Amino acid sequence: MASHKNAQIIRWAVIITSFIIVALILWNTYDFFQKFKNEERAKMEILAGAYQRFSDFDLNADFSLEDKIIGKNNNIPMIITNEKDSITLWANLDSININKASYLIKQLQIMKSQNSPLTVSHRRGNTKQFIYYRDSDLLTKLKYYPVALILILILFASVIYLFFKSNKIADQNKLWTGMARETAHQIGTPLSSLLGWIEILRLENTDESTVLEIEKDVHRLNTIAERFSKIGSIPVLKKHNIVEATETSFNYLKSRSSKQVNFIFNSEESNILIDLNLQLYSWVIENLVKNAIDSMKGKGKISLSIIDDPKILKIQISDSGKGISKSLQQKIFSPGFTTKKRGWGLGLSLAKRIIEDYHNGKISVLKSELGKGTTFEIILKK
C-alpha cells in the first residue's frame, strides 16, 4: 500500500515538473520573440535613418555607410509608399509574385497590421515616405513555435491521461477477475456437498426424475463456476459437436421456461465438429435465448436454426418479441447498454467478445422489426 502511494507521489511529481519545464520554455520563447521583434524594429529604424540621409542629398557627403546599411537588409520584407499610399519601392518579397499588383497590396495590408510605419521626411520638396515592414520569416516561425509546443503539451497530457486511465481499468479488471475466481472457488464447496446429497436421495429411493432435475441444476451451477474460474485467462478451444452443445443449452432453458413459449430447434446435420470453448459458447446461446424470452415477456415463439454452409456455420436465433429499432441495433453490443430495469448491460457485449475475439466469428442483428421480433446471427468459420 505504501509503495503504491509512493509511486503515485513520484508520478505526480514528474507530471508537475514536466508542466513547469514546458511553461518555462513557453515563457522564454515569448520573451525571446519580443526581444527579437524589438531588434528588428531597431534595424528598420536604422534603415529609415539611412534613407533619411539619402533624402538630404549632399554631393560632398560620404554615403558608403548608409549604402551598406540598406544593402544589408536582406531578410525583413518591406514596402515604401508615398503620401498618397502608392507603392514606390519594395524589398525581400516573393520574386515570383512580385509583378502582381494584388500581391503587393496584400503584403502592404499585412505589414500595416503587424507594425507601425517609419516616416522618412524629404526636406527638398517637403514630402514624406513611409516604410512598412512585416516580421521576418525567422520571427514568423518563432511566433508559431509556442503554438507547436502547446500542442505537444496537450498531446503529452493526453498520453498521461490515457496511461493512467488504462492503468486504472487494468487494476479494476484485476479486481473483478480476482473476485470472479474467488466466487468460483467458494461455489465449489457447496456444490460438492450437493452432489453428495443427490447420492443420498438415490439411496433413499427418491423419484429418479426429481433427482435427475436436481442433478441437472447442480451440473449447471458447476458450469457457471467453471466460467467464473476462467475469467482473465485465454480460453482453450477444442473440437466439439456444436449441434449437440447448442441443443443442450437450448433445451435446458426450454425445460425451465414458461409453457407459453414455443421452442423450435432446427438443424440439417446432427454432428458438426468445430473448435469451441464449450462453457463460453453455451453461455452465449443461453444469453441470447434468455434475451429473446425477456423481449416476448414470457409468451411467444423462439426458433434456433443451425445452417451448415461449405466454409461457415450460421446459428440464427429468432423471437416474436418487441423488436429492436435501427438506432439501437449497433448500441446493444456496447458495454453497459441495456433497456432493462435490472442488469448491468454486459450480456451482449460479452457475447460479442466471446464469439469475435475468442472464436474468430461474428455476431450481429440479422434483422429486426418493431412489434414483430428479432433475429440474431452467429457466424463461425469451420
C-alpha positions as CSV (number, residue, x, y, z in Angstrom):
1,M,0.0,0.0,0.0
2,A,2.8,2.4,0.9
3,S,4.8,1.6,-2.2
4,H,1.7,2.2,-4.4
5,K,1.2,5.6,-2.6
6,N,4.9,6.5,-3.2
7,A,4.6,5.5,-6.8
8,Q,1.6,7.9,-7.2
9,I,3.6,10.7,-5.5
10,I,6.5,10.2,-7.9
11,R,4.2,10.2,-10.9
12,W,2.5,13.4,-9.9
13,A,6.0,15.0,-9.1
14,V,7.1,14.0,-12.6
15,I,4.0,15.4,-14.2
16,I,4.1,18.7,-12.3
17,T,7.8,19.1,-13.1
18,S,7.2,18.4,-16.8
19,F,4.5,21.1,-16.9
20,I,6.7,23.6,-15.1
21,I,9.5,23.0,-17.6
22,V,7.2,23.4,-20.6
23,A,5.7,26.6,-19.0
24,L,9.3,28.0,-18.6
25,I,10.1,27.1,-22.2
26,L,7.0,28.9,-23.4
27,W,7.8,32.0,-21.3
28,N,11.4,32.1,-22.5
29,T,10.3,31.7,-26.1
30,Y,7.8,34.5,-25.8
31,D,10.5,36.7,-24.1
32,F,13.0,35.9,-26.9
33,F,10.3,36.6,-29.5
34,Q,9.7,40.1,-28.1
35,K,13.4,40.9,-27.9
36,F,13.9,39.7,-31.5
37,K,11.0,41.7,-32.6
38,N,12.4,44.8,-30.9
39,E,15.7,44.2,-32.6
40,E,14.1,44.0,-36.0
41,R,12.3,47.3,-35.2
42,A,15.7,48.9,-34.3
43,K,17.2,47.6,-37.6
44,M,14.3,49.2,-39.5
45,E,14.8,52.5,-37.6
46,I,18.4,52.5,-38.7
47,L,17.4,51.7,-42.2
48,A,14.9,54.6,-42.1
49,G,17.7,56.8,-40.9
50,A,19.8,55.7,-43.9
51,Y,17.0,56.6,-46.3
52,Q,16.7,60.0,-44.5
53,R,20.4,60.7,-45.1
54,F,19.9,59.9,-48.8
55,S,17.0,62.3,-49.0
56,D,19.2,65.1,-47.6
57,F,21.5,64.7,-50.6
58,D,24.9,66.4,-50.3
59,L,27.5,65.9,-53.0
60,N,30.3,66.2,-50.5
61,A,28.8,63.7,-48.1
62,D,30.1,60.1,-47.8
63,F,27.1,57.7,-48.1
64,S,29.1,54.4,-48.0
65,L,27.7,53.5,-44.5
66,E,24.1,54.3,-45.5
67,D,24.5,52.2,-48.7
68,K,25.9,49.4,-46.7
69,I,23.0,49.5,-44.2
70,I,20.4,49.5,-46.9
71,G,22.2,46.6,-48.7
72,K,22.4,44.6,-45.5
73,N,18.6,44.3,-45.2
74,N,18.1,41.0,-47.0
75,N,15.7,39.3,-44.7
76,I,13.0,41.7,-43.5
77,P,10.2,42.2,-46.1
78,M,9.5,45.9,-46.6
79,I,7.4,48.3,-48.8
80,I,7.9,52.1,-49.2
81,T,4.9,54.2,-50.1
82,N,4.4,58.0,-50.7
83,E,1.9,60.3,-49.0
84,K,-0.8,59.0,-51.4
85,D,-0.2,55.5,-50.2
86,S,1.2,54.5,-53.6
87,I,3.9,51.8,-53.6
88,T,7.2,53.2,-54.8
89,L,9.7,50.6,-53.6
90,W,9.9,47.1,-52.1
91,A,12.4,44.6,-50.9
92,N,12.7,40.9,-49.8
93,L,9.3,39.8,-51.2
94,D,8.4,36.8,-53.3
95,S,10.1,37.3,-56.7
96,I,7.6,35.1,-58.4
97,N,4.5,37.1,-57.4
98,I,6.2,40.5,-57.2
99,N,4.8,41.7,-60.6
100,K,1.2,41.1,-59.4
101,A,-0.4,44.3,-58.0
102,S,-2.8,42.3,-55.9
103,Y,0.2,40.5,-54.2
104,L,1.9,43.8,-53.3
105,I,-1.4,45.3,-52.0
106,K,-2.0,42.2,-49.8
107,Q,1.6,42.3,-48.5
108,L,1.1,46.0,-47.6
109,Q,-2.0,45.2,-45.6
110,I,-0.2,42.5,-43.7
111,M,2.6,45.0,-42.9
112,K,0.2,47.6,-41.7
113,S,-1.4,45.1,-39.4
114,Q,1.9,43.9,-37.9
115,N,4.0,47.0,-37.4
116,S,3.6,50.8,-37.3
117,P,5.3,52.6,-40.3
118,L,8.6,54.5,-40.1
119,T,8.5,58.0,-41.7
120,V,11.2,59.4,-44.0
121,S,10.8,63.2,-44.4
122,H,12.3,64.9,-47.5
123,R,13.4,68.4,-46.9
124,R,13.5,69.1,-50.6
125,G,10.0,69.2,-51.9
126,N,8.7,68.9,-48.4
127,T,7.3,65.4,-48.9
128,K,7.2,62.2,-46.9
129,Q,7.7,58.5,-47.5
130,F,6.5,55.7,-45.2
131,I,8.4,52.4,-44.7
132,Y,6.2,49.4,-43.9
133,Y,7.6,46.1,-42.9
134,R,6.5,42.7,-41.6
135,D,8.1,40.1,-39.4
136,S,11.0,38.2,-41.0
137,D,10.5,34.5,-41.8
138,L,12.6,33.5,-38.8
139,L,10.5,35.7,-36.5
140,T,7.3,34.2,-38.0
141,K,8.5,30.7,-37.4
142,L,9.4,31.7,-33.9
143,K,5.9,33.1,-33.3
144,Y,4.3,29.7,-34.1
145,Y,6.8,27.8,-32.0
146,P,4.8,28.3,-28.8
147,V,1.7,27.0,-30.5
148,A,3.5,23.8,-31.6
149,L,4.8,23.5,-28.0
150,I,1.3,23.9,-26.6
151,L,0.1,21.2,-29.0
152,I,2.9,18.9,-27.8
153,L,1.9,19.7,-24.2
154,I,-1.7,18.7,-24.9
155,L,-0.5,15.5,-26.6
156,F,1.7,14.8,-23.7
157,A,-1.2,15.4,-21.2
158,S,-3.5,13.2,-23.3
159,V,-0.9,10.4,-23.3
160,I,-0.6,10.7,-19.5
161,Y,-4.4,10.7,-19.1
162,L,-4.8,7.6,-21.3
163,F,-1.9,5.9,-19.4
164,F,-3.5,6.5,-16.0
165,K,-6.9,5.5,-17.3
166,S,-5.6,2.3,-18.8
167,N,-3.8,1.5,-15.5
168,K,-7.0,2.2,-13.6
169,I,-9.0,0.0,-15.9
170,A,-6.3,-2.7,-15.6
171,D,-6.5,-2.6,-11.8
172,Q,-10.3,-2.8,-11.9
173,N,-10.1,-5.8,-14.3
174,K,-7.7,-7.5,-11.9
175,L,-10.0,-6.9,-9.1
176,W,-13.1,-8.2,-10.9
177,T,-11.0,-11.2,-12.2
178,G,-9.9,-12.0,-8.6
179,M,-13.5,-11.6,-7.3
180,A,-14.8,-13.9,-10.1
181,R,-12.3,-16.6,-9.4
182,E,-12.8,-16.4,-5.7
183,T,-16.6,-16.7,-6.2
184,A,-16.0,-19.8,-8.4
185,H,-13.8,-21.3,-5.6
186,Q,-16.5,-20.5,-2.9
187,I,-19.3,-22.1,-5.0
188,G,-17.2,-25.3,-5.3
189,T,-17.6,-26.3,-1.7
190,P,-21.5,-26.3,-1.5
191,L,-21.6,-27.9,-5.0
192,S,-19.5,-30.9,-3.7
193,S,-21.9,-31.2,-0.8
194,L,-25.0,-31.1,-3.1
195,L,-23.6,-33.9,-5.2
196,G,-23.3,-35.9,-2.0
197,W,-26.9,-35.2,-1.1
198,I,-28.0,-36.3,-4.6
199,E,-26.4,-39.7,-4.0
200,I,-28.2,-39.9,-0.6
201,L,-31.5,-39.2,-2.3
202,R,-30.9,-42.0,-4.7
203,L,-30.1,-44.4,-1.9
204,E,-33.4,-43.5,-0.2
205,N,-35.2,-44.4,-3.5
206,T,-36.4,-40.8,-4.2
207,D,-38.2,-40.4,-7.5
208,E,-35.4,-40.6,-10.1
209,S,-36.9,-37.9,-12.3
210,T,-36.8,-35.5,-9.4
211,V,-33.2,-36.5,-8.6
212,L,-32.2,-36.0,-12.3
213,E,-33.6,-32.5,-12.4
214,I,-31.8,-31.6,-9.2
215,E,-28.6,-33.1,-10.7
216,K,-29.0,-31.0,-13.9
217,D,-29.2,-27.9,-11.8
218,V,-26.1,-28.8,-9.8
219,H,-24.2,-29.5,-13.0
220,R,-25.5,-26.2,-14.3
221,L,-24.0,-24.4,-11.2
222,N,-20.8,-26.3,-11.8
223,T,-20.7,-25.0,-15.3
224,I,-21.2,-21.4,-14.1
225,A,-18.5,-21.9,-11.5
226,E,-16.1,-23.1,-14.3
227,R,-16.9,-20.0,-16.4
228,F,-16.1,-17.7,-13.5
229,S,-12.9,-19.5,-12.7
230,K,-11.7,-19.0,-16.3
231,I,-12.2,-15.2,-16.4
232,G,-9.0,-13.4,-17.1
233,S,-7.4,-16.4,-18.8
234,I,-7.2,-17.2,-22.6
235,P,-10.0,-19.8,-23.4
236,V,-8.9,-23.1,-24.8
237,L,-10.7,-24.2,-27.9
238,K,-11.3,-27.9,-28.6
239,K,-13.3,-29.9,-31.1
240,H,-16.9,-30.3,-30.1
241,N,-20.2,-31.2,-31.7
242,I,-21.7,-27.8,-32.0
243,V,-25.2,-29.2,-32.8
244,E,-25.2,-31.1,-29.5
245,A,-23.8,-28.2,-27.5
246,T,-26.3,-25.8,-28.9
247,E,-29.3,-28.1,-28.4
248,T,-28.3,-28.9,-24.8
249,S,-28.2,-25.2,-23.9
250,F,-31.4,-24.6,-25.8
251,N,-33.3,-27.5,-24.2
252,Y,-32.1,-26.6,-20.7
253,L,-33.8,-23.2,-20.9
254,K,-36.8,-24.8,-22.6
255,S,-37.4,-27.0,-19.6
256,R,-37.2,-24.1,-17.2
257,S,-39.3,-21.6,-19.1
258,S,-43.0,-20.8,-19.4
259,K,-45.1,-23.3,-21.3
260,Q,-46.5,-20.3,-23.2
261,V,-43.1,-20.0,-25.0
262,N,-42.9,-22.3,-28.1
263,F,-39.3,-23.5,-28.6
264,I,-38.3,-24.8,-32.1
265,F,-34.9,-26.3,-32.8
266,N,-33.8,-26.9,-36.4
267,S,-30.5,-28.4,-37.7
268,E,-29.8,-30.0,-41.1
269,E,-27.0,-32.1,-39.5
270,S,-26.7,-33.8,-36.2
271,N,-22.9,-33.9,-35.9
272,I,-20.8,-30.9,-36.9
273,L,-17.4,-30.7,-35.2
274,I,-15.9,-27.2,-34.7
275,D,-13.3,-25.6,-32.4
276,L,-15.2,-24.3,-29.3
277,N,-14.8,-23.4,-25.7
278,L,-17.8,-25.3,-24.6
279,Q,-18.6,-23.3,-21.5
280,L,-18.3,-19.9,-23.1
281,Y,-20.2,-20.8,-26.3
282,S,-23.0,-22.3,-24.2
283,W,-23.2,-19.1,-22.2
284,V,-23.6,-17.1,-25.4
285,I,-26.5,-19.3,-26.6
286,E,-28.2,-19.2,-23.2
287,N,-27.8,-15.4,-23.0
288,L,-29.4,-14.9,-26.5
289,V,-32.3,-17.2,-25.7
290,K,-32.9,-15.5,-22.3
291,N,-32.9,-12.1,-24.0
292,A,-35.4,-13.5,-26.5
293,I,-37.7,-14.7,-23.7
294,D,-37.5,-11.4,-22.0
295,S,-38.3,-9.5,-25.2
296,M,-41.5,-11.6,-25.5
297,K,-42.4,-11.2,-21.8
298,G,-42.6,-15.0,-21.4
299,K,-45.0,-15.6,-24.3
300,G,-44.3,-16.2,-27.9
301,K,-42.1,-18.3,-30.2
302,I,-38.3,-18.9,-30.2
303,S,-36.6,-20.7,-33.0
304,L,-33.0,-21.7,-33.3
305,S,-31.6,-22.8,-36.6
306,I,-28.2,-24.2,-37.5
307,I,-27.3,-23.7,-41.1
308,D,-24.3,-25.6,-42.4
309,D,-22.5,-23.9,-45.3
310,P,-19.4,-25.2,-47.0
311,K,-17.0,-22.7,-45.2
312,I,-19.0,-21.2,-42.4
313,L,-21.6,-22.2,-39.9
314,K,-24.6,-20.0,-39.1
315,I,-26.6,-20.1,-35.9
316,Q,-29.8,-18.0,-36.1
317,I,-31.9,-17.3,-33.0
318,S,-35.3,-15.7,-33.8
319,D,-38.1,-14.5,-31.5
320,S,-41.5,-12.9,-31.8
321,G,-40.8,-10.2,-29.3
322,K,-40.9,-6.4,-29.4
323,G,-38.0,-6.0,-31.8
324,I,-35.1,-3.5,-31.8
325,S,-35.1,-0.1,-33.5
326,K,-32.4,0.5,-36.1
327,S,-30.9,3.3,-33.9
328,L,-30.3,0.7,-31.1
329,Q,-29.0,-2.2,-33.1
330,Q,-25.4,-1.0,-33.0
331,K,-25.6,0.2,-29.4
332,I,-26.8,-3.1,-27.9
333,F,-23.3,-4.7,-28.1
334,S,-21.7,-1.8,-26.1
335,P,-20.8,-2.5,-22.5
336,G,-23.2,-1.0,-20.0
337,F,-26.0,-0.5,-22.6
338,T,-29.3,-2.0,-21.5
339,T,-33.0,-1.4,-22.0
340,K,-33.9,-3.5,-18.9
341,K,-34.6,-2.1,-15.4
342,R,-32.3,-4.7,-14.0
343,G,-28.9,-5.9,-15.1
344,W,-25.6,-4.3,-15.9
345,G,-25.8,-4.4,-19.7
346,L,-22.9,-6.7,-20.1
347,G,-24.6,-9.8,-21.7
348,L,-24.4,-8.9,-25.4
349,S,-21.0,-7.2,-25.1
350,L,-19.6,-10.3,-23.5
351,A,-21.3,-12.5,-26.1
352,K,-19.7,-10.4,-28.9
353,R,-16.3,-10.7,-27.2
354,I,-16.6,-14.5,-26.8
355,I,-17.7,-15.0,-30.4
356,E,-15.5,-12.4,-32.2
357,D,-12.3,-12.3,-30.1
358,Y,-12.1,-15.9,-28.8
359,H,-13.8,-17.9,-31.6
360,N,-12.8,-15.6,-34.6
361,G,-16.5,-15.4,-35.6
362,K,-19.1,-12.7,-35.9
363,I,-22.4,-11.9,-34.1
364,S,-24.9,-9.4,-35.3
365,V,-28.6,-8.5,-35.5
366,L,-29.6,-10.1,-38.8
367,K,-33.0,-8.4,-38.9
368,S,-35.5,-6.8,-36.5
369,E,-38.9,-5.3,-36.8
370,L,-40.7,-3.4,-34.1
371,G,-43.6,-5.4,-32.7
372,K,-42.7,-8.5,-34.7
373,G,-39.4,-9.8,-33.4
374,T,-35.6,-10.0,-33.8
375,T,-33.2,-12.5,-35.3
376,F,-29.6,-12.7,-34.1
377,E,-27.0,-14.5,-36.2
378,I,-23.7,-16.1,-35.1
379,I,-21.2,-16.9,-37.9
380,L,-18.3,-19.3,-37.2
381,K,-15.6,-20.4,-39.5
382,K,-15.3,-24.1,-40.0
